[in-house]
Amino acid sequence: MKKKFVFLLVFTALQGLIHNIGHPVTPSLVVGLGIPDYMFGVFFATMSLGMMIASPIFGSWGDKHKKNRLIFIGLLFYSIGQAGFGISGNMYWMVFFRLVSGLGVSGIVTLFVSYVIEISDKEKRARNLAIFAATLTLFASVGYKLGGFLNNSPLFIQLLHTDNPGNLFIIQAVLNTLYAILILFTLKEEEKVVIPSKRLNLFKSLKNMKKVDFSFILFLIAVMFISMGSINLSKYIDVYFIELGYTSNQLGDFVMVTGIVSILSSLFLVPLFIKIKKELQLMIIIQILSGIIVLFVFRQARFLLFMYTIYNVYVLIRAIYLPFEQNFISEYAEEGSMGTIMGIRQSFVSVGMIIGMVLGGFLYDLKPLLVFDASAAMFFIAFVLFVVVFHRFKRKHMIKEA
């Protein structure tokens, strides 16, 4: 494993840790201010909007300028956004600061992925991306746990008044600023060979992909629905835990376990399944299982038991799904169009995140269970679309036979 990749994993671990400290206490912060439940969706959708706007800009700049400087600038904006969100006390200002956070964090989200690709040998790229994603997931879970611990620790409550959720966002902003400085001075990258590029329309560039037709658009729409369902699960579980009477510390424990499950799946199951050439068929199975699991788990009286057991099956197969999806997309892309194709994919994912969280916010305000039912419905819709895509591709001999 290259030294640069090991260093990147250390940076990734710190990112996951620091950027998730505030998540366990966000429900307490919002509820304590008397803000309606649907605003959870608005807050996250606004942050996703910022990411959707700024990610292509950071990506383009990152091809021409030093990534460490761009990440540093983005992280400073993220610190401002997080601090403002925690202390403003006004939901309209909080929406604004969510946008600032989204604009800022898009730098590291976009440029770290491109950095992994640049420093990885082609045959190890998929494996390294899986390890990168697993590391981020694991330490995001640790960040959840740390946030819950700080919020409930008598020592830190006495020293830093961490029982006030807003103070945790200040702590996060300070740590994130120190993290930005560390990246500025220690992240090394290859010398750039800048190739002049023309301004391109992303959707027109679909015409340059081989073997692509309406089936591929259907595939991307399915990806959007999966994004809608999975983002509602990951975000509204936080709120639901608190509403059921569990503490932020218990929430942190659960999220840490899901992170461990995810990284074990990425490290041990993904390398096995990635050898199977029937990616689309496996994604079809994953979506139907995901929908069934979500419909079942959230109706159980012994909620915590089923979350730690059955729900973690969803976490496991979710970790398998992502590299399959990326491999499938890359298999049907022309040489030299990978960045464009992945940019289009990210656009569909971002749209799904925005629509999903806004819809989820209003559904949760009506009845919490509706959010999780809607997530299951999104997975079932993706299942149907994947089946349609499979049969269309099979008729055109695009699906490889075993």
Backbone torsions as a table, in degrees:
resi	resn	phi	psi	omega
1	MET	NA	128.8	-176.9
2	LYS	-63.8	145.9	-179.6
3	LYS	-60.6	-38.5	-179.2
4	LYS	-62.7	-37.5	179.9
5	PHE	-69.7	-37.4	177.3
6	VAL	-62.5	-44.7	177.8
7	PHE	-61.6	-39.6	179.3
8	LEU	-63.2	-37.8	178.0
9	LEU	-63.8	-35.2	176.2
10	VAL	-64.4	-45.8	177.3
11	PHE	-61.4	-40.0	-179.7
12	THR	-64.0	-40.6	177.7
13	ALA	-61.5	-43.4	178.8
14	LEU	-64.9	-38.9	177.7
15	GLN	-60.5	-50.2	179.8
16	GLY	-59.6	-39.3	-178.5
17	LEU	-66.3	-53.6	-173.9
18	ILE	-70.9	-42.0	-172.6
19	HIS	-74.7	-5.7	-178.2
20	ASN	-116.2	6.0	179.2
21	ILE	-61.3	-37.8	-175.3
22	GLY	-80.7	-15.8	-173.8
23	HIS	-62.3	-44.0	-178.4
24	PRO	-63.7	-25.2	-176.2
25	VAL	-101.2	-3.1	178.9
26	THR	-59.1	-45.1	176.9
27	PRO	-58.1	-41.7	179.8
28	SER	-64.4	-39.8	179.1
29	LEU	-62.1	-48.7	-175.8
30	VAL	-68.9	-45.5	179.3
31	VAL	-63.2	-40.1	-179.9
32	GLY	-63.1	-26.2	178.5
33	LEU	-88.9	-1.2	179.4
34	GLY	73.3	24.9	-178.9
35	ILE	-83.6	136.6	-178.8
36	PRO	-58.7	151.8	-177.3
37	ASP	-60.1	-34.5	-176.3
38	TYR	-63.9	-18.0	-179.8
39	MET	-70.5	-18.9	172.8
40	PHE	-56.1	-45.1	179.0
41	GLY	-65.8	-40.0	179.5
42	VAL	-64.3	-43.0	179.6
43	PHE	-59.4	-48.4	-177.2
44	PHE	-70.5	-38.6	179.1
45	ALA	-62.9	-37.1	178.4
46	THR	-65.5	-41.1	176.8
47	MET	-64.4	-40.8	177.8
48	SER	-63.9	-36.4	176.9
49	LEU	-62.0	-43.8	176.7
50	GLY	-59.3	-41.4	178.6
51	MET	-66.1	-40.2	-179.9
52	MET	-64.2	-37.0	179.9
53	ILE	-71.5	-46.8	-169.3
54	ALA	-88.7	-23.5	-176.2
55	SER	-58.3	-47.2	177.7
56	PRO	-62.4	-33.0	179.8
57	ILE	-68.2	-49.2	177.4
58	PHE	-61.8	-38.4	179.2
59	GLY	-62.5	-43.9	178.9
60	SER	-66.2	-46.2	178.1
61	TRP	-62.9	-35.8	-178.3
62	GLY	-65.3	-23.7	176.5
63	ASP	-75.5	-15.9	-174.2
64	LYS	-117.4	-23.0	-174.4
65	HIS	-126.0	173.7	-178.8
66	LYS	-67.1	125.7	-178.9
67	LYS	-65.3	-37.1	-176.5
68	ASN	-62.1	-36.7	179.4
69	ARG	-69.6	-41.0	-180.0
70	LEU	-67.2	-41.5	177.6
71	ILE	-63.2	-40.9	178.5
72	PHE	-57.9	-48.0	179.8
73	ILE	-62.3	-45.6	179.8
74	GLY	-61.0	-41.1	-179.2
75	LEU	-67.9	-32.2	175.7
76	LEU	-63.8	-42.2	176.1
77	PHE	-63.1	-38.8	178.4
78	TYR	-62.7	-40.8	177.7
79	SER	-61.3	-43.6	178.4
80	ILE	-61.3	-45.0	-179.3
81	GLY	-62.8	-42.8	-178.7
82	GLN	-68.3	-43.1	179.0
83	ALA	-63.1	-44.6	179.7
84	GLY	-63.4	-39.3	178.7
85	PHE	-62.8	-37.9	-176.0
86	GLY	-75.5	-30.0	-171.6
87	ILE	-114.4	-8.8	-174.2
88	SER	-66.3	-40.2	177.7
89	GLY	73.5	8.1	-179.2
90	ASN	-128.7	127.4	-171.1
91	MET	-67.0	-26.8	178.9
92	TYR	-73.2	-41.2	173.8
93	TRP	-65.9	-34.6	178.8
94	MET	-64.0	-37.6	175.1
95	VAL	-61.7	-44.7	178.7
96	PHE	-59.8	-45.9	-178.0
97	PHE	-69.5	-27.8	172.6
98	ARG	-62.9	-40.5	178.1
99	LEU	-63.0	-43.7	178.2
100	VAL	-60.5	-43.6	178.4
101	SER	-60.8	-42.9	179.6
102	GLY	-64.5	-42.3	176.8
103	LEU	-60.3	-41.8	-176.1
104	GLY	-73.5	-47.1	-174.1
105	VAL	-70.8	-18.1	179.0
106	SER	-61.1	-25.9	179.0
107	GLY	-61.4	-53.4	-177.8
108	ILE	-71.5	-35.6	179.6
109	VAL	-62.5	-42.9	-177.9
110	THR	-76.7	-47.5	-169.9
111	LEU	-78.1	-28.3	175.9
112	PHE	-65.4	-39.7	179.1
113	VAL	-64.9	-45.9	179.0
114	SER	-64.5	-32.5	177.7
115	TYR	-65.7	-41.9	176.6
116	VAL	-57.9	-45.6	-179.0
117	ILE	-63.4	-42.3	-176.9
118	GLU	-66.2	-35.8	-175.4
119	ILE	-94.3	-0.9	-177.0
120	SER	-101.3	139.5	169.9
121	ASP	-64.9	149.4	-173.1
122	LYS	-57.1	-41.3	-177.0
123	GLU	-72.4	-15.9	-179.9
124	LYS	-107.8	3.7	-173.4
125	ARG	-63.4	-47.4	-178.7
126	ALA	-63.4	-41.4	179.1
127	ARG	-63.1	-44.0	-179.2
128	ASN	-65.9	-37.5	176.9
129	LEU	-64.8	-37.1	177.9
130	ALA	-66.7	-42.2	178.7
131	ILE	-65.5	-41.3	178.0
132	PHE	-59.1	-48.9	-179.3
133	ALA	-64.3	-39.3	-179.5
134	ALA	-66.6	-40.0	178.5
135	THR	-63.0	-43.9	178.9
136	LEU	-62.3	-42.4	-179.9
137	THR	-64.0	-45.4	-178.3
138	LEU	-61.3	-48.9	-175.6
139	PHE	-78.2	-20.1	168.4
140	ALA	-63.6	-39.2	177.4
141	SER	-65.3	-41.1	177.1
142	VAL	-63.6	-37.2	177.0
143	GLY	-62.0	-42.1	174.1
144	TYR	-56.5	-48.5	-178.2
145	LYS	-61.8	-42.8	179.8
146	LEU	-63.1	-43.1	178.6
147	GLY	-61.0	-43.3	177.5
148	GLY	-65.1	-38.5	179.1
149	PHE	-64.5	-46.9	-179.4
150	LEU	-62.0	-37.0	-178.4
151	ASN	-67.5	-25.3	-175.3
152	ASN	-112.8	-7.4	-176.1
153	SER	-74.5	122.2	178.0
154	PRO	-58.0	-36.2	-179.6
155	LEU	-63.2	-50.5	-177.3
156	PHE	-74.3	-28.0	174.2
157	ILE	-62.8	-40.7	179.8
158	GLN	-70.9	-40.4	-175.9
159	LEU	-78.7	-45.1	-170.3
160	LEU	-123.6	6.3	179.5
161	HIS	54.6	45.1	-176.2
162	THR	-74.1	-4.6	172.8
163	ASP	-70.5	-16.2	171.9
164	ASN	-87.1	111.6	-176.0
165	PRO	-55.2	-34.1	-179.8
166	GLY	-60.5	-34.0	179.7
167	ASN	-67.2	-30.4	177.2
168	LEU	-66.0	-33.9	177.1
169	PHE	-69.1	-33.1	174.7
170	ILE	-65.4	-45.1	177.6
171	ILE	-59.6	-43.1	178.3
172	GLN	-60.7	-43.1	-179.5
173	ALA	-62.9	-40.8	178.9
174	VAL	-65.3	-47.8	179.2
175	LEU	-61.7	-39.2	-179.5
176	ASN	-66.8	-35.5	177.2
177	THR	-66.3	-41.7	175.8
178	LEU	-63.0	-39.1	177.3
179	TYR	-63.1	-41.2	178.2
180	ALA	-61.3	-42.1	178.7
181	ILE	-64.1	-41.3	178.1
182	LEU	-59.2	-45.4	179.6
183	ILE	-64.8	-40.9	-178.7
184	LEU	-56.1	-39.6	-173.3
185	PHE	-99.3	-9.9	-174.7
186	THR	-123.3	-19.0	-179.3
187	LEU	-74.9	120.1	179.8
188	LYS	-107.7	148.0	178.0
189	GLU	-143.5	167.5	-179.3
190	GLU	-68.7	155.2	173.2
191	GLU	-63.9	137.8	-175.5
192	LYS	-87.3	141.7	168.8
193	VAL	-112.2	100.9	-173.9
194	VAL	-81.3	121.6	178.0
195	ILE	-104.9	121.4	179.5
196	PRO	-56.4	136.1	-178.4
197	SER	-127.8	150.8	177.6
198	LYS	-90.0	156.9	175.0
199	ARG	-72.7	128.7	-175.8
200	LEU	-121.6	146.3	168.7
201	ASN	-86.4	119.6	-173.3
202	LEU	-58.5	-41.9	-174.4
203	PHE	-77.3	-29.3	173.4
204	LYS	-65.8	-31.0	-178.1
205	SER	-69.9	-10.9	173.2
206	LEU	-58.4	-28.6	-179.1
207	LYS	-64.7	-22.3	-179.1
208	ASN	-82.3	-6.4	179.4
209	MET	-82.2	142.6	178.2
210	LYS	-78.1	149.7	172.5
211	LYS	58.7	21.9	-175.3
212	VAL	-102.9	139.3	175.5
213	ASP	-150.5	-155.1	-178.5
214	PHE	-59.3	-26.0	179.4
215	SER	-60.3	-39.6	-178.4
216	PHE	-70.1	-35.6	175.3
217	ILE	-62.9	-41.6	176.1
218	LEU	-60.5	-38.6	178.4
219	PHE	-61.9	-45.0	179.7
220	LEU	-66.4	-35.1	175.9
221	ILE	-64.5	-39.0	175.7
222	ALA	-61.5	-41.7	177.0
223	VAL	-59.6	-39.2	178.3
224	MET	-63.0	-43.5	178.7
225	PHE	-64.9	-38.5	177.1
226	ILE	-63.6	-39.8	176.7
227	SER	-61.4	-42.1	178.6
228	MET	-60.5	-45.1	-177.9
229	GLY	-70.6	-44.9	-174.8
230	SER	-71.3	-33.8	-179.0
231	ILE	-71.0	-36.1	176.5
232	ASN	-64.9	-38.9	177.1
233	LEU	-62.4	-50.4	-173.7
234	SER	-66.1	-31.7	-176.4
235	LYS	-91.8	-41.2	-175.1
236	TYR	-83.1	-12.7	170.2
237	ILE	-61.5	-38.7	177.3
238	ASP	-54.8	-52.3	-176.7
239	VAL	-65.4	-41.6	-177.0
240	TYR	-64.7	-40.1	176.7
241	PHE	-56.1	-49.5	-177.8
242	ILE	-65.1	-40.1	-179.0
243	GLU	-65.1	-31.2	178.9
244	LEU	-78.6	-4.0	176.0
245	GLY	100.3	4.9	176.9
246	TYR	-80.9	156.4	-178.6
247	THR	-87.8	164.7	176.2
248	SER	-63.5	-28.0	177.2
249	ASN	-68.2	-41.5	176.6
250	GLN	-65.8	-37.1	175.2
251	LEU	-61.6	-44.1	178.8
252	GLY	-61.3	-39.6	177.4
253	ASP	-59.7	-46.4	-177.7
254	PHE	-64.3	-46.2	-178.3
255	VAL	-64.2	-35.4	177.8
256	MET	-63.6	-40.1	177.9
257	VAL	-64.0	-41.8	178.0
258	THR	-63.6	-34.1	176.8
259	GLY	-65.3	-41.0	178.1
260	ILE	-64.6	-43.3	177.7
261	VAL	-60.2	-43.1	-178.4
262	SER	-64.0	-44.1	-177.8
263	ILE	-70.9	-35.3	176.4
264	LEU	-65.0	-39.9	176.8
265	SER	-63.3	-43.6	-179.1
266	SER	-65.6	-38.0	-175.6
267	LEU	-80.4	-34.0	-171.7
268	PHE	-113.3	-36.6	-178.1
269	LEU	-87.9	-40.8	-179.2
270	VAL	-57.8	-46.5	178.3
271	PRO	-59.1	-29.7	178.0
272	LEU	-75.8	-49.1	-176.0
273	PHE	-72.6	-26.4	-176.4
274	ILE	-68.5	-17.4	176.6
275	LYS	-74.8	-19.7	178.1
276	ILE	-75.1	130.5	-174.3
277	LYS	-87.3	-2.8	-178.6
278	LYS	-96.1	63.7	-175.6
279	GLU	-59.8	-45.4	-174.7
280	LEU	-66.6	-40.9	177.7
281	GLN	-61.1	-40.8	179.2
282	LEU	-67.6	-37.4	177.3
283	MET	-65.3	-34.4	176.3
284	ILE	-61.2	-46.4	179.6
285	ILE	-62.9	-41.7	-178.7
286	ILE	-61.3	-40.1	-177.5
287	GLN	-68.8	-41.4	-179.3
288	ILE	-68.1	-38.1	176.2
289	LEU	-64.6	-40.6	-179.8
290	SER	-61.1	-46.1	-180.0
291	GLY	-62.1	-42.6	-179.6
292	ILE	-64.7	-44.4	-179.0
293	ILE	-60.7	-45.5	-177.5
294	VAL	-65.8	-42.6	177.6
295	LEU	-60.9	-36.5	-175.9
296	PHE	-77.1	-49.8	-168.2
297	VAL	-62.9	-44.5	-171.8
298	PHE	-77.9	3.1	175.8
299	ARG	-106.7	6.7	-175.9
300	GLN	-91.6	138.7	179.2
301	ALA	-67.3	-38.8	178.6
302	ARG	-88.1	68.7	-169.2
303	PHE	-57.2	-50.9	-173.7
304	LEU	-63.6	-39.6	178.9
305	LEU	-60.1	-46.4	-177.7
306	PHE	-73.2	-27.7	175.4
307	MET	-68.3	-40.5	-179.8
308	TYR	-73.5	-19.4	-177.2
309	THR	-109.4	-77.3	-172.9
310	ILE	-65.3	-42.2	-178.2
311	TYR	-62.1	-32.4	179.8
312	ASN	-68.7	-16.9	170.3
313	VAL	-65.9	-40.8	174.7
314	TYR	-60.4	-44.7	179.1
315	VAL	-58.4	-42.1	-178.5
316	LEU	-63.3	-49.2	-177.0
317	ILE	-74.8	-25.4	174.9
318	ARG	-63.7	-39.2	178.7
319	ALA	-66.6	-29.0	178.0
320	ILE	-76.6	-35.4	-173.9
321	TYR	-60.7	-45.1	-169.8
322	LEU	-59.1	-51.0	178.1
323	PRO	-63.7	-30.6	175.2
324	PHE	-61.7	-46.8	-179.8
325	GLU	-59.7	-47.0	-178.5
326	GLN	-65.2	-39.6	177.5
327	ASN	-64.2	-40.3	-179.9
328	PHE	-62.8	-45.2	179.6
329	ILE	-63.0	-45.7	-177.2
330	SER	-65.6	-30.1	-178.5
331	GLU	-66.0	-27.2	-177.0
332	TYR	-108.7	24.8	178.5
333	ALA	-110.3	142.4	174.5
334	GLU	-68.2	153.6	174.5
335	GLU	-59.4	130.5	178.5
336	GLY	90.6	-5.4	-179.7
337	SER	-107.7	9.6	-173.9
338	MET	-62.2	-44.5	-179.8
339	GLY	-61.1	-42.9	178.7
340	THR	-63.3	-44.7	-178.8
341	ILE	-63.2	-44.6	179.6
342	MET	-67.5	-30.9	174.8
343	GLY	-64.3	-41.5	176.9
344	ILE	-64.1	-43.6	178.1
345	ARG	-57.4	-45.8	-178.3
346	GLN	-64.1	-32.1	176.6
347	SER	-62.6	-44.5	178.4
348	PHE	-65.0	-40.1	178.2
349	VAL	-62.3	-44.6	-178.4
350	SER	-64.9	-41.7	177.1
351	VAL	-60.8	-41.7	177.2
352	GLY	-61.5	-40.2	178.8
353	MET	-63.6	-43.5	-178.1
354	ILE	-66.4	-52.4	-179.1
355	ILE	-62.4	-43.0	-177.6
356	GLY	-60.1	-45.8	-176.2
357	MET	-73.2	-36.1	176.2
358	VAL	-65.4	-47.5	177.4
359	LEU	-61.2	-43.4	-180.0
360	GLY	-61.6	-38.0	179.7
361	GLY	-61.4	-44.9	-179.7
362	PHE	-71.2	-37.8	177.9
363	LEU	-64.9	-40.9	-179.5
364	TYR	-64.5	-35.1	178.9
365	ASP	-65.6	-31.9	177.6
366	LEU	-76.6	-51.5	-179.9
367	LYS	-164.9	121.2	-175.1
368	PRO	-53.4	-39.2	-177.0
369	LEU	-62.5	-25.9	-179.8
370	LEU	-62.2	-32.9	179.6
371	VAL	-62.0	-45.2	-176.7
372	PHE	-74.8	-33.3	172.9
373	ASP	-63.3	-40.9	178.5
374	ALA	-64.1	-38.9	177.8
375	SER	-61.6	-44.3	177.1
376	ALA	-60.3	-41.3	179.1
377	ALA	-61.6	-38.7	178.2
378	MET	-62.1	-40.8	178.6
379	PHE	-66.6	-37.7	178.5
380	PHE	-67.2	-38.4	176.9
381	ILE	-63.7	-43.6	177.6
382	ALA	-61.7	-39.0	176.9
383	PHE	-57.3	-48.5	-179.5
384	VAL	-62.0	-45.1	-179.7
385	LEU	-63.4	-41.6	177.9
386	PHE	-62.9	-38.1	177.5
387	VAL	-63.4	-43.5	177.8
388	VAL	-61.6	-45.8	179.1
389	VAL	-60.9	-43.1	-179.5
390	PHE	-57.8	-47.6	-177.6
391	HIS	-69.6	-35.2	177.2
392	ARG	-66.3	-45.5	178.6
393	PHE	-66.1	-37.9	-178.8
394	LYS	-63.8	-40.1	178.3
395	ARG	-62.4	-29.7	-178.9
396	LYS	-97.7	11.1	177.4
397	HIS	61.4	33.9	178.2
398	MET	-90.6	-21.4	179.5
399	ILE	-88.0	124.4	-179.0
400	LYS	-71.3	134.6	177.1
401	GLU	-83.9	148.6	179.5
402	ALA	-69.4	NA	NA
